[in-house]
Amino acid sequence: MPNLTTTWRLTTIDDRVSATVYRLMKDKGYGFVRLQDGRDVFLHRSAFELGASFDALDLGERITCRLTTSAKGLRAEQAQLWL
């Protein structure tokens, strides 16, 4: 069972994980990534420390992030482009 840490209605589930971008709505500032186990994760532009990183994303690219959960499901935080 992963170690859970609660922070203002978001719960950190795992340490950094990798995911693949499969849907992007750059004009709206969000998209979705898919984990290796098939789970889908919401990705908002604010998850990147530098907003420009979100604008540079393309479909099929990989990122690393921390997972949190909210009332709507999994969410990526502290995202970075996979180098």
C-alpha positions, 0 to 999 in steps of 0.5 A: 500500500502506498504511503499517503500524505494529505495536503488540502484535499489532495492526497499524494499517492506515489513518488515520481512516476512516468506517463505518456501524453495521449490527449492535449487541449493546449488552448484550454491549458490541460490534457491527459496522460496515461500511466504504464498500468493503464490509468488515466491522469489529468494534467493541468498547465499549472502542474509544470513549474514553468508553463512553457513546458506544457506548451512544448508538449506533444502527443506521445511524449513522456513526462514524470510527475507526482500523482495526487487524487481529488474528488475527480480522480488522479491528477499530475503535479510537479510535472517535468518533461522526460529527458 
